[in-house]
Amino acid sequence: MTEDIEEIRERKLEELRERAEEDDDADDAPTEPIAVAGAADLESTTDEHGVVLVDFYADWCGPCQMLEPVVETIAEETEAAVAKVDVDANQQLAAEYGVRGVPTMVLFADGEPVERLVGMQDESKLRTLVSSHTGA
């Protein structure tokens, strides 16, 4: 009977070690949006995280303000990192990504832009978009 308990302990210990290794390998996306201040900042964010949803916004934009809680929820509850780019403070960066209206959302996967959405978006559409690239 003592051997049975020892075998169970060993098996459980091995399972815990494997789970800890898997957790270490996972891309730990931040649970809050990341403020981006320039091209270098955006590049390091998209390089650091596998999937990044970038919200190009303006403080004066009504739809951007309405989208804010949705963006925060996506950051908190999905495996994607969320970055926010103020187009007024980062006009050159916005132009570089062809942002002509706000809000514009650009999804990056493996450092490359793969999807673009312009205008107000509902949470389910953003979740679907993110999950199609994170596999979650």
N, C-alpha and C positions, 0 to 999 in steps of 0.2 A: 504494500500500500504506500509506503514511503517513496518508492520509485515512481509510482504513478503521479504523486504530487510533484515530485521533482521534474518529471517529464512535462507536466502541465505548466509548471513555472517556466521552464526553459522555452517552451513553445510560445507562451504569452510574452516573455521577454523578447524573443525574436520578432514577434508581431509588432511590438512597440518600437523596436529599433527600425524595422522596415517603414513603419508609419512616420517616424521622425525623419527618416531620410527622404521620403516622398514630400513631406512638408517643407523641408529645406530646399528641394528642387523646384517647388512651385514658384511661379512669378507672383510675388507679393505686391499686388497693386495697392496704391494708397487708397484710403477710404474717403478722402476729401479731394475736391478738385485742386489741381496744381496751377498756380498763377505763372504764366509764361511771360518773360520779359525779353523778347528778342529771338532771333533765329537760332543762336547757339543754344539757348535754353530749350527751345522746342526740339532741336535735334537731339540733345542729351536725354530729354524725356522720352522721345520716341525710340531712341536706342536702348534705353534702360528697361523699358516695358514692352512686352510682346504686342499688346493691343492697346492703342491709345485713342480715345475719342476726344478730338479737339473742338472746343466751342469758341468760334470767333464771334464776339459779342461787342455791344456798346452799352455804356451805362444809361444813355438816353433812350434806348430802344425798348418799347413796351413788350413786344413778343420775347425779347431776350430776358426781361425780368420775369415774365410768366414761365419761361423755360428753366429758370434757375433752380427751382426745387426738384424738377425732373432730373436735371444734370447732377445735382447733389445725390439723388437717390441712385442713379446709375453708378456713380463713383463708389457709393457705400455698399451696394448690393451686387455688383457684377465683378468679374475678374479683370475688367479693363481699367486702365488708369484713365482719368479724365483731366484734360488740360484746358485752361481758359486763356484766350488771347483777346485782350482789349484792342479793338481795331483802331481806336483813336490814338492810343499810345504806341501801337505797333503797325503803322500804316504800310511800311515797306514789306513787312512779313505778310500782312493781309493781301497785298498786291501780288506777292510772290506765289500765293496759293489761289489767286484768282477770285478772291472774295469781293463780290460786288454788292452784296446785301447781307444784312444781319437779321437774325442769327444764321450762320452757316456752320454746319458740323462736318468735320472731315475725320474719317476713321483711318487710322494708320495700323497696319499689321506688319510686323517685322521691319519697322522703320520706313515703310513706303505707304503713301496715301492710296487707299483701295476703294473707298466709298465717300460720297459727298451728298449732303442733304441741305437744302436751303429753305429757310422759313421755320415756322412753328412746327414742332414734331411732338407726337404723343409718346408717352413712356414705353408702351408696348412695341412700337416701331423701333425705338432706340435699343431696347433690350434684345429684340430679334436680330438687329444689325450686329450688335456686339457679340451675341452668342453664336452667330454664324461664323465668326472669326476666332472666338476663344474655344469653341468646342464644348462650352458649358450649357 
